[in-house]
């Protein structure tokens, strides 16, 4: 089961779900907005996207990840629009037989999402002014990192 969604609303609460007896691992990742971007204090990030293409590419990436890493359940919700500091901008839930493939799949999925899905982020200053933010800062240096 693969599910993806882009939303301009805060992410809904994550409810405990009945687990399949074959899943020994459930990994939940929340990407949250930090209070600084490019060493500059911000109040929010603004996520802009290529409508239509972003959703279809996110869905294709999720399906590819599930097949590549044998992940039977993957869900990704990604915010668009303005997301205040402290709130989640993305949530990924992966369920797999073992944690190793889930952790590896999550790291790969997040890297690919930042590279392939047409979603761009802008830092938002207290006065409302926006400035471009790197899409994948540090990805080359930290291949093992999730963000």
N, C-alpha and C positions, 0 to 999 in steps of 0.2 A: 504494500500500500504506500503510495507516494502522494503527498498533498503539499501544494504551495499556494501562497496567496500574498498579494501586495495590498496594503491597507493604509489609509490616511488616519486611522483611529489607533488609540493605544492598544497594545496587545492584550487580548482577554486573559483572564486568570487561567492557569494551567491546571486542569482537573486531573486527579488520579484516574488512570484508565486501567481496566482489567488487562492483565498481561497474558500474552500467548505463552503457553508452557515451553515453547522452543526458544524464547528470548531470555537470555541470561544477563543482558545488559540493556540499560536505558540511559542514554547520554542526553542531557539537556544543556544547551548552550544559549546564553543570553548575551548579545552584544549590546553594551550600554553606552550612552553618550557621556563622554568625559567632560570635565569643566574647562578643558583647554584643547586647542587645535593649533598646530604649528607654533607652539609656545605662546599662544595668545588666548586670553580668557574669553570664553564664549558662554552664551545662555542656552544655546540649542544648536542642533545640526539641521540643515534643510536637505532632504533627499529628493532629488529630481530624477525622473526616469523617462525612458523612451516608451511611451504608452503602447501597449500591445506587445511589442518586442520584448520588453523586460519580463513580463509574465511568462511568455512562451519560452524564453531562454532559461528562466529560473526553473520552470517545469521540466524542460529537457535536461538541464544539469542535474536536477534531483533524480530523475529517472536513470540517467547515466551513472550517477554515484551509487544508486541502489544496485544496479546490475554489476558494476565494476567491483564493488566490495561485498557483494552478497548481503545487502542490508534489506531485510524484509519490510521495514517500516521507517519511513523518513517523512518528516513534516517540517516545512520552513515557512514562517511568516515574516515578511519584511515590511517595515514602515516606509511610507513615502510622505513627503511634506515635512513640516517642522516637527522635530522631536526634541523636547526639553532635556537639559542635562539631568542625568540620573535615570531616565527612562530607557527601556529597551528599544533598540531600533531593529533588531533581528532576533528571532528565536528559532533554533533548530532542535528537533527531537529525533533521535535515531535509536531504534531498537534493533538489536542483533543478537545472535547466539552467544557471542563472547565480546568482552570489552575491547580486545586488541583491534579487531576489524572495525568496531564502532569508532574508536578514537582516531584510527588512521583515516577512516572515511570522513569524519568530521573535519579534520585538519585539511584534507584535500578539497572537500566541498567548499569550505570558507575561502580558501585561496582562489579556487576557480570562480566562485561567485564574484569576488572582488575584481577579477580579471575579465570575466566574460559577460556578466549580466549588466546591461546598460542602465545602471543606477549611479548617479554622481552625487557627492555630498558637498555641502557648502557650510562653513562655519558661520554662525549668526552672533554678531556682537550685541552688547546690551542696547545699543542705539538702533538695532534692527538691521544694520548693514551686513551684507553677506560677502564672504570671500571664499575662493575655491580651496578645497581641502584635498590633499593627496588621497587617491582612491585606495592605494595599497602600500602605505608607508611602511618601509622596513621588510616587505615581503621577500626581497632578494637576500637580505641578511639573516632572516629568521625563518627558514623553511619549515621548522617544526612548530612555529607559533600558530595560534588560531586567529589572530587578528593583526 
